[in-house]
Protein backbone atom coordinates (compact mmCIF):
# COMPACT_ATOMS: atom_id res chain seq x y z
CA UNK A 1 0.00 0.00 0.00
CA UNK A 2 1.30 3.42 -0.97
CA UNK A 3 0.66 6.63 0.98
CA UNK A 4 -2.40 7.57 -1.09
CA UNK A 5 -4.03 4.19 -0.48
CA UNK A 6 -3.29 4.40 3.23
CA UNK A 7 -4.89 7.86 3.36
CA UNK A 8 -8.01 6.77 1.44
CA UNK A 9 -8.46 3.64 3.56
CA UNK A 10 -8.05 5.66 6.76
CA UNK A 11 -10.53 8.28 5.54
CA UNK A 12 -13.05 5.58 4.55
CA UNK A 13 -12.74 3.91 7.95
CA UNK A 14 -13.19 7.16 9.87
CA UNK A 15 -16.15 8.13 7.71
CA UNK A 16 -17.83 4.80 8.51
CA UNK A 17 -17.84 5.75 12.22
CA UNK A 18 -18.29 9.52 12.05
CA UNK A 19 -19.67 10.08 15.56
CA UNK A 20 -17.00 7.96 17.24
CA UNK A 21 -14.29 9.65 15.15
CA UNK A 22 -15.56 13.10 16.10
CA UNK A 23 -15.66 12.28 19.80
CA UNK A 24 -12.19 10.75 19.60
CA UNK A 25 -10.81 13.88 17.93
CA UNK A 26 -12.35 16.12 20.59
CA UNK A 27 -9.49 15.61 23.04
CA UNK A 28 -6.93 16.49 20.37
CA UNK A 29 -8.96 19.53 19.28
CA UNK A 30 -9.10 20.87 22.83
CA UNK A 31 -5.43 20.05 23.44
CA UNK A 32 -4.13 21.74 20.28
CA UNK A 33 -6.36 24.78 20.77
CA UNK A 34 -5.15 25.09 24.37
CA UNK A 35 -1.47 24.81 23.43
CA UNK A 36 -1.80 27.39 20.66
CA UNK A 37 -3.74 29.83 22.84
CA UNK A 38 -1.16 29.52 25.60
CA UNK A 39 1.76 30.08 23.21
CA UNK A 40 -0.06 33.09 21.77
CA UNK A 41 -0.55 34.53 25.25
CA UNK A 42 3.16 34.15 26.01
CA UNK A 43 4.21 35.86 22.76
CA UNK A 44 1.63 38.56 23.36
CA UNK A 45 3.07 39.26 26.82
CA UNK A 46 6.61 39.50 25.41
CA UNK A 47 5.49 41.85 22.63
CA UNK A 48 3.56 43.99 25.11
CA UNK A 49 6.60 44.33 27.35
CA UNK A 50 8.87 45.15 24.39
CA UNK A 51 6.41 47.75 23.12
CA UNK A 52 6.04 49.42 26.50
CA UNK A 53 9.80 49.53 27.09
CA UNK A 54 10.44 50.93 23.61
CA UNK A 55 8.41 53.99 24.62
CA UNK A 56 10.90 54.62 27.43
CA UNK A 57 13.75 54.80 24.91
CA UNK A 58 16.71 52.54 24.26
CA UNK A 59 19.74 52.03 26.50
CA UNK A 60 18.06 53.74 29.44
CA UNK A 61 19.22 54.01 33.03
CA UNK A 62 17.17 55.45 35.85
CA UNK A 63 18.80 56.96 38.95
CA UNK A 64 16.58 57.21 42.05
CA UNK A 65 17.32 58.45 45.55
CA UNK A 66 17.54 55.78 48.25
CA UNK A 67 19.63 52.75 49.11
CA UNK A 68 19.56 49.92 46.54
CA UNK A 69 18.43 46.49 47.77
CA UNK A 70 18.70 43.02 46.26
CA UNK A 71 16.22 42.38 43.48
CA UNK A 72 16.50 45.84 41.94
CA UNK A 73 14.36 47.71 44.46
CA UNK A 74 15.10 50.89 46.36
CA UNK A 75 14.87 51.33 50.13
CA UNK A 76 14.69 54.70 51.83
CA UNK A 77 16.59 54.91 55.09
CA UNK A 78 14.88 56.33 58.16
CA UNK A 79 15.07 60.14 58.11
CA UNK A 80 16.70 60.14 54.68
CA UNK A 81 15.94 63.17 52.50
CA UNK A 82 15.94 62.83 48.69
CA UNK A 83 19.21 64.33 47.52
CA UNK A 84 19.34 63.96 43.73
CA UNK A 85 19.49 67.40 42.18
CA UNK A 86 19.34 69.20 38.86
CA UNK A 87 23.06 69.87 39.27
CA UNK A 88 23.66 66.10 39.52
CA UNK A 89 21.86 65.69 36.19
CA UNK A 90 23.98 68.41 34.58
CA UNK A 91 27.17 66.74 35.81
CA UNK A 92 26.01 63.31 34.59
CA UNK A 93 25.17 64.70 31.14
CA UNK A 94 28.87 65.50 30.68
CA UNK A 95 29.99 61.88 31.11
CA UNK A 96 31.45 60.58 27.81
CA UNK A 97 29.61 57.27 28.16
CA UNK A 98 26.18 58.97 28.22
CA UNK A 99 24.12 60.65 25.51
CA UNK A 100 22.34 62.78 28.04
CA UNK A 101 20.70 63.10 31.44
CA UNK A 102 17.24 64.43 32.22
CA UNK A 103 16.00 65.23 35.75
CA UNK A 104 12.31 64.93 36.59
CA UNK A 105 9.84 65.91 39.29
CA UNK A 106 6.54 64.11 39.65
CA UNK A 107 3.32 65.27 41.30
CA UNK A 108 -0.39 64.52 41.34
CA UNK A 109 -2.70 67.52 40.90
CA UNK A 110 -6.26 68.42 40.09
CA UNK A 111 -6.22 70.21 36.75
CA UNK A 112 -8.98 72.60 35.72
CA UNK A 113 -9.69 72.88 31.99
CA UNK A 114 -12.27 75.67 31.97
CA UNK A 115 -15.51 74.01 33.07
CA UNK A 116 -14.04 70.50 33.37
CA UNK A 117 -11.35 69.06 35.61
CA UNK A 118 -9.42 65.84 36.23
CA UNK A 119 -6.78 64.46 38.58
CA UNK A 120 -3.56 63.83 36.69
CA UNK A 121 0.07 62.91 37.21
CA UNK A 122 2.24 65.86 36.17
CA UNK A 123 5.93 65.64 35.23
CA UNK A 124 8.29 68.53 35.63
CA UNK A 125 11.02 67.96 33.03
CA UNK A 126 13.69 69.55 30.90
CA UNK A 127 13.73 69.38 27.08
CA UNK A 128 16.31 66.59 27.36
CA UNK A 129 13.62 64.24 28.76
CA UNK A 130 11.54 64.55 25.59
CA UNK A 131 14.60 63.75 23.46
CA UNK A 132 15.82 60.80 25.55
CA UNK A 133 12.37 59.19 25.71
CA UNK A 134 11.63 59.67 22.00
CA UNK A 135 8.42 61.53 22.79
CA UNK A 136 6.75 63.33 19.91
CA UNK A 137 4.77 66.57 19.92
CA UNK A 138 2.15 66.28 17.16
CA UNK A 139 0.86 69.85 17.34
CA UNK A 140 2.26 73.04 18.79
CA UNK A 141 5.78 73.12 20.22
CA UNK A 142 7.71 71.24 22.88
CA UNK A 143 9.26 72.70 26.00
CA UNK A 144 12.62 74.42 25.45
CA UNK A 145 15.48 75.66 27.60
CA UNK A 146 14.09 79.18 27.75
CA UNK A 147 10.94 77.84 29.43
CA UNK A 148 13.08 76.09 32.04
CA UNK A 149 15.36 79.08 32.66
CA UNK A 150 12.47 81.52 32.98
CA UNK A 151 10.18 79.06 34.83
CA UNK A 152 7.48 79.82 32.28
CA UNK A 153 4.05 78.47 33.17
CA UNK A 154 3.53 76.53 29.97
CA UNK A 155 2.36 72.95 29.57
CA UNK A 156 2.32 70.15 26.98
CA UNK A 157 -0.59 67.71 27.34
CA UNK A 158 -1.36 64.27 25.91
CA UNK A 159 -3.66 63.78 22.91
CA UNK A 160 -6.24 61.90 25.01
CA UNK A 161 -6.59 64.84 27.41
CA UNK A 162 -6.86 67.22 24.46
CA UNK A 163 -9.69 65.17 22.93
CA UNK A 164 -11.50 64.79 26.26
CA UNK A 165 -11.39 68.40 27.46
CA UNK A 166 -11.13 70.33 24.20
CA UNK A 167 -13.33 68.34 21.83
CA UNK A 168 -13.99 70.45 18.73
CA UNK A 169 -11.63 73.19 19.94
CA UNK A 170 -7.96 73.89 19.46
CA UNK A 171 -6.28 73.33 22.85
CA UNK A 172 -3.23 75.42 21.89
CA UNK A 173 -3.28 78.74 23.71
CA UNK A 174 -5.91 77.56 26.20
CA UNK A 175 -5.25 78.04 29.90
CA UNK A 176 -5.54 75.28 32.47
CA UNK A 177 -5.08 75.71 36.20
CA UNK A 178 -2.73 73.50 38.18
CA UNK A 179 -2.69 73.87 41.96
CA UNK A 180 -4.54 77.14 41.38
CA UNK A 181 -1.85 78.47 39.04
CA UNK A 182 -2.54 79.19 35.34
CA UNK A 183 -0.53 77.32 32.69
CA UNK A 184 -0.80 77.95 28.94
CA UNK A 185 -0.99 74.92 26.64
CA UNK A 186 1.73 75.14 23.98
CA UNK A 187 1.77 71.58 22.62
CA UNK A 188 -0.06 68.25 22.34
CA UNK A 189 1.81 64.93 22.61
CA UNK A 190 1.38 62.13 20.08
CA UNK A 191 2.15 58.41 20.19
CA UNK A 192 1.07 55.66 22.56
CA UNK A 193 2.58 53.74 25.46
CA UNK A 194 3.27 54.40 29.11
CA UNK A 195 5.78 56.25 31.24
CA UNK A 196 7.77 54.75 34.12
CA UNK A 197 4.92 55.30 36.60
CA UNK A 198 2.36 53.71 34.27
CA UNK A 199 0.81 56.93 32.96
CA UNK A 200 -0.40 56.70 29.35
CA UNK A 201 1.30 59.09 26.95
CA UNK A 202 -2.16 60.25 25.93
CA UNK A 203 -2.72 61.47 29.50
CA UNK A 204 0.75 62.94 30.01
CA UNK A 205 1.15 66.46 31.37
CA UNK A 206 4.59 68.08 31.03
CA UNK A 207 5.70 71.38 32.53
CA UNK A 208 9.15 72.98 32.90
CA UNK A 209 10.87 71.45 35.92
CA UNK A 210 11.48 74.94 37.33
CA UNK A 211 7.75 75.78 37.16
CA UNK A 212 6.54 72.59 38.87
CA UNK A 213 4.18 73.63 41.71
CA UNK A 214 5.74 71.37 44.35
CA UNK A 215 6.97 72.31 47.81
CA UNK A 216 10.36 70.65 48.26
CA UNK A 217 12.77 70.46 51.18
CA UNK A 218 15.21 72.60 49.19
CA UNK A 219 15.40 74.02 45.67
CA UNK A 220 16.87 71.89 42.94
CA UNK A 221 15.82 68.47 44.25
CA UNK A 222 14.41 65.95 41.77
CA UNK A 223 12.59 62.63 42.12
CA UNK A 224 14.71 60.78 39.56
CA UNK A 225 17.16 61.27 36.70
CA UNK A 226 16.76 59.51 33.36
CA UNK A 227 19.98 58.64 31.51
CA UNK A 228 20.70 57.30 28.04
CA UNK A 229 23.86 55.31 27.37
CA UNK A 230 25.65 55.87 24.06
CA UNK A 231 26.35 52.20 23.41
CA UNK A 232 24.39 49.24 24.77
CA UNK A 233 27.58 47.19 24.97
CA UNK A 234 29.00 49.76 27.39
CA UNK A 235 26.03 49.67 29.76
CA UNK A 236 27.95 48.26 32.73
CA UNK A 237 30.81 50.72 32.26
CA UNK A 238 28.32 53.57 32.11
CA UNK A 239 26.71 52.41 35.36
CA UNK A 240 30.13 52.41 37.03
CA UNK A 241 30.82 55.92 35.70
CA UNK A 242 27.47 57.17 37.04
CA UNK A 243 27.98 55.55 40.43
CA UNK A 244 31.52 56.92 40.74
CA UNK A 245 30.45 60.47 39.86
CA UNK A 246 27.48 60.48 42.24
CA UNK A 247 29.50 58.99 45.12
CA UNK A 248 32.04 61.75 44.60
CA UNK A 249 29.40 64.50 44.42
CA UNK A 250 27.52 63.15 47.47
CA UNK A 251 30.76 62.64 49.41
CA UNK A 252 30.24 58.92 49.92
CA UNK A 253 33.52 57.26 50.83
CA UNK A 254 34.78 53.90 51.98
CA UNK A 255 32.15 51.27 52.73
CA UNK A 256 29.30 53.74 53.21
CA UNK A 257 26.09 52.76 51.45
CA UNK A 258 25.11 54.66 48.32
CA UNK A 259 22.22 57.09 48.73
CA UNK A 260 21.06 56.41 45.18
CA UNK A 261 20.07 53.39 43.09
CA UNK A 262 20.70 52.81 39.38
CA UNK A 263 18.13 50.76 37.46
CA UNK A 264 18.92 49.32 34.04
CA UNK A 265 15.80 49.16 31.85
CA UNK A 266 17.49 46.55 29.66
CA UNK A 267 17.52 44.19 32.65
CA UNK A 268 13.82 44.87 33.12
CA UNK A 269 13.27 43.95 29.47
CA UNK A 270 15.19 40.69 29.95
CA UNK A 271 13.13 39.93 33.04
CA UNK A 272 9.95 40.64 31.09
CA UNK A 273 11.05 38.37 28.25
CA UNK A 274 11.86 35.63 30.78
CA UNK A 275 8.40 36.05 32.32
CA UNK A 276 6.79 35.76 28.89
CA UNK A 277 8.81 32.65 28.06
CA UNK A 278 8.04 31.08 31.43
CA UNK A 279 4.37 31.89 30.98
CA UNK A 280 4.36 30.27 27.54
CA UNK A 281 6.06 27.14 28.84
CA UNK A 282 3.88 26.85 31.92
CA UNK A 283 0.63 27.39 30.07
CA UNK A 284 1.85 25.23 27.19
CA UNK A 285 2.44 22.34 29.59
CA UNK A 286 -1.14 22.70 30.81
CA UNK A 287 -2.38 22.51 27.21
CA UNK A 288 -0.04 19.60 26.48
CA UNK A 289 -1.59 17.64 29.36
CA UNK A 290 -5.02 17.90 27.73
CA UNK A 291 -3.41 16.84 24.45
CA UNK A 292 -1.86 13.85 26.22
CA UNK A 293 -5.30 12.88 27.52
CA UNK A 294 -6.64 13.16 23.98
CA UNK A 295 -3.84 10.92 22.72
CA UNK A 296 -4.65 8.27 25.32
CA UNK A 297 -8.26 8.44 24.19
CA UNK A 298 -7.20 7.81 20.61
CA UNK A 299 -5.12 4.80 21.65
CA UNK A 300 -8.09 3.32 23.54
CA UNK A 301 -10.45 3.85 20.62
CA UNK A 302 -7.95 2.35 18.20
CA UNK A 303 -7.62 -0.72 20.42
CA UNK A 304 -11.40 -1.05 20.40
CA UNK A 305 -11.36 -0.62 16.61
CA UNK A 306 -8.78 -3.40 16.25
CA UNK A 307 -10.94 -5.74 18.39
CA UNK A 308 -14.03 -4.96 16.30
CA UNK A 309 -12.27 -5.43 12.97
CA UNK A 310 -10.39 -8.67 13.64
CA UNK A 311 -12.26 -10.50 10.90
CA UNK A 312 -11.54 -7.68 8.43
CA UNK A 313 -7.84 -7.92 9.30
CA UNK A 314 -7.90 -11.68 8.76
CA UNK A 315 -9.53 -11.33 5.33
CA UNK A 316 -7.01 -8.69 4.25
CA UNK A 317 -4.10 -10.90 5.28
CA UNK A 318 -5.67 -13.95 3.67
CA UNK A 319 -5.84 -12.24 0.27
CA UNK A 320 -2.23 -11.04 0.39
CA UNK A 321 -1.90 -8.08 2.77
CA UNK A 322 1.34 -8.10 4.68
CA UNK A 323 1.68 -7.23 8.40
CA UNK A 324 3.26 -3.90 7.52
CA UNK A 325 0.22 -3.04 5.35
CA UNK A 326 -2.06 -3.61 8.35
CA UNK A 327 0.34 -1.61 10.53
CA UNK A 328 0.29 1.34 8.13
CA UNK A 329 -3.50 1.15 7.76
CA UNK A 330 -4.23 1.53 11.48
CA UNK A 331 -1.33 3.94 12.07
CA UNK A 332 -2.66 6.07 9.20
CA UNK A 333 -6.09 6.21 10.85
CA UNK A 334 -4.58 7.38 14.15
CA UNK A 335 -2.41 10.03 12.48
CA UNK A 336 -5.31 11.25 10.33
CA UNK A 337 -7.49 11.58 13.44
CA UNK A 338 -4.83 13.68 15.14
CA UNK A 339 -4.02 15.85 12.13
CA UNK A 340 -7.70 16.60 11.49
CA UNK A 341 -8.14 17.35 15.19
CA UNK A 342 -5.05 19.57 15.08
CA UNK A 343 -6.39 21.56 12.12
CA UNK A 344 -9.75 22.05 13.83
CA UNK A 345 -7.95 23.07 17.03
CA UNK A 346 -5.88 25.53 15.00
CA UNK A 347 -9.07 27.05 13.61
CA UNK A 348 -10.57 27.40 17.08
CA UNK A 349 -7.35 28.96 18.38
CA UNK A 350 -7.34 31.45 15.49
CA UNK A 351 -10.93 32.43 16.31
CA UNK A 352 -10.03 32.79 19.99
CA UNK A 353 -7.02 34.99 19.21
CA UNK A 354 -9.09 37.14 16.85
CA UNK A 355 -11.79 37.50 19.51
CA UNK A 356 -9.32 38.62 22.17
CA UNK A 357 -7.58 41.04 19.79
CA UNK A 358 -10.95 42.50 18.79
CA UNK A 359 -11.49 43.71 22.37
CA UNK A 360 -8.43 45.96 22.04
CA UNK A 361 -7.39 45.28 25.64
CA UNK A 362 -4.68 42.73 24.88
CA UNK A 363 -2.98 41.59 21.70
CA UNK A 364 -2.25 37.90 21.25
CA UNK A 365 0.10 36.64 18.54
CA UNK A 366 -0.60 33.48 16.51
CA UNK A 367 2.62 33.05 14.53
CA UNK A 368 3.43 30.64 11.71
CA UNK A 369 5.72 28.73 14.05
CA UNK A 370 2.67 28.02 16.21
CA UNK A 371 0.91 26.45 13.21
CA UNK A 372 3.93 24.22 12.61
CA UNK A 373 3.87 23.26 16.29
CA UNK A 374 0.17 22.35 16.02
CA UNK A 375 0.51 20.13 12.95
CA UNK A 376 3.79 18.58 14.11
CA UNK A 377 2.60 17.93 17.65
CA UNK A 378 -0.68 16.44 16.44
CA UNK A 379 1.16 14.12 14.03
CA UNK A 380 3.57 13.08 16.78
CA UNK A 381 0.69 12.26 19.13
CA UNK A 382 -0.98 10.20 16.38
CA UNK A 383 2.20 8.21 15.70
CA UNK A 384 3.03 7.73 19.38
CA UNK A 385 -0.40 6.66 20.57
CA UNK A 386 -1.42 4.91 17.36
CA UNK A 387 1.64 2.71 17.00
CA UNK A 388 0.77 0.21 19.73
CA UNK A 389 -2.77 -0.57 18.45
CA UNK A 390 -1.45 -0.70 14.87
CA UNK A 391 1.38 -3.05 15.79
CA UNK A 392 -1.03 -5.23 17.74
CA UNK A 393 -3.26 -5.48 14.66
CA UNK A 394 -0.29 -6.38 12.42
CA UNK A 395 0.73 -9.24 14.76
CA UNK A 396 -2.61 -11.01 14.51
CA UNK A 397 -2.63 -14.39 12.73
CA UNK A 398 -5.03 -14.67 9.76
CA UNK A 399 -6.33 -18.11 10.78
CA UNK A 400 -7.14 -16.91 14.30
CA UNK A 401 -8.85 -13.79 12.92
CA UNK A 402 -11.05 -15.78 10.53
CA UNK A 403 -12.20 -18.13 13.29
CA UNK A 404 -13.85 -15.25 15.17
CA UNK A 405 -17.43 -14.31 14.47
Secondary structure, DSSP 8 states (H G I E B T S, - for coil): --HHHHHHHHHHHHHHTHHHHHHHHHHHHHHHHHHHHHHHHHHHHHHHHHHHHHHT-SSEEEEEESEE-TTS-EE--TT-----BHHHHHHHHT-TTEEEEEEEEEEEEEEEETTEEEEEEEEEE-HHHHHHTT-EEEEE----HHHHHHT--EEEEEHHHHHHHSTTS--TT-EEEETTEEEEEEEEEE---B-TTS-BGGG-EEEEGGG-----SSTTB-SEEEEEES-GGGHHHHHHHHHHHHHHHTT--TT---SEEEEEHHHHHHHHHHHHHHHHHHHHHHHHHHHHHHHHHHHHHHHHHHHHTHHHHHHHHHTT--HHHHHHHHHHHHHHHHHHHHHHHHHHHHHHHHHHHHHSS------HHHHHHHHHHHHHHHHHHHHHHHHHHHT--HHHHHH--
